Amino acid sequence: MASVVPLKEKKLLEVKLGELPSWILMRDFTPSGIAGAFQRGYYRYYNKYVNVKKGSIAGLSMVLAAYVFLNYCRSYKELKHERLRKYH
Amino acid sequence: MNENLFTSFTTPVILGLPLVTLIVLFPSLLFPTSNRLVSNRFVTLQQWMLQLVSKQMMSIHNSKGQTWTLMLMSLILFIGSTNLLGLLPHSFTPTTQLSMNLGMAIPLWAGAVITGFRNKTKASLAHFLPQGTPTPLIPMLVIIETISLFIQPMALAVRLTANITAGHLLIHLIGGATLALMSISTTTALITFTILILLTILEFAVAMIQAYVFTLLVSLYLHDNT
């Protein structure tokens, strides 16, 4: 029984390591494809952590923590100079 | 230290692209909509809060003024959430930029005033002269009232900018002072740290109060003119 699933329809965890570059290149990089990816990601997070019967503060805090982290990455260049070192 | 203090207020640009657009749009992610009657806790809390605020703020208006409800509610949500998000470490607060606050204040104020002039011209012009002024004072008072009318949008914008900027600056300065004092004298550093905690509590309050004040004043200008 040899039912070969075409590369395009495999999920990421089923793709073999050697096939990874071609799998990435086959993804939909059109604007509507990228928008669809963001939408899918948003709803995945929303339905897992916020849109549940007993949602907790964790759903919101993870988003805020990611926001803080991204802002830190953005301003790392200026923050580099404020380390406690003898020579900068 | 001098240059460092104000670099946190520069608009974030990454490789020449305006990152500030993404930062301004970010609070909208935190207010999900739901069409259900009974939604999740997050959305329910927000809807309850919004109902509370809108009832308190829009009850003084007549039916013509209440058409502005959506505008004023989204205004208070935006300013409140942007100010509160700015209290997170390393984040950028769009409301510290005078350009943005002017962009919010001038159209709203102008809309209220022009609505008043178009629909109730005599009553709007009558606002320039308070009741019961002695006759010789009338010309001067009309001039003063005109100036005070035109200063309203400027005051709205500058009030918001100055309050939020000053708060952020104080937090930066006192935080830096606490760090510098830790190696010199721990007791003084502890006192400074207590001041920092109190200041942060104040900033949380100021963030929400400023949003409220901004919206309240716009609604007052609206009330005068509808």
Contacts between the chains, C-beta under 8 A, distances in Angstrom:
chain1	res1	chain2	res2	distance
A	42	B	29	7.7
A	46	B	32	6.6
A	50	B	32	6.9
A	50	B	40	6.0
A	50	B	42	5.2
A	51	B	39	7.9
A	51	B	40	4.9
A	52	B	40	6.3
A	53	B	40	7.4
A	54	B	41	7.2
A	55	B	40	5.3
A	55	B	41	4.6
A	55	B	42	5.6
A	59	B	42	6.8
A	60	B	30	7.3
A	60	B	42	7.0
A	63	B	29	7.3
A	63	B	30	7.1
A	64	B	85	7.9
A	64	B	88	6.4
A	67	B	26	6.8
A	67	B	85	7.3
A	67	B	88	6.7
A	67	B	91	6.8
A	68	B	88	5.2
A	68	B	89	5.8
A	68	B	90	6.2
A	68	B	91	6.8
A	71	B	88	7.6
A	71	B	89	7.8
A	71	B	90	4.2
A	71	B	91	4.8
A	71	B	92	6.8
A	72	B	89	7.6
A	72	B	90	4.8
A	74	B	12	5.9
A	74	B	14	6.8
A	74	B	19	6.8
A	74	B	90	7.8
A	75	B	8	7.5
A	75	B	12	7.9
A	75	B	90	5.6
A	78	B	4	7.2
A	78	B	7	5.4
A	79	B	90	7.7
A	81	B	4	7.7
A	82	B	4	7.3
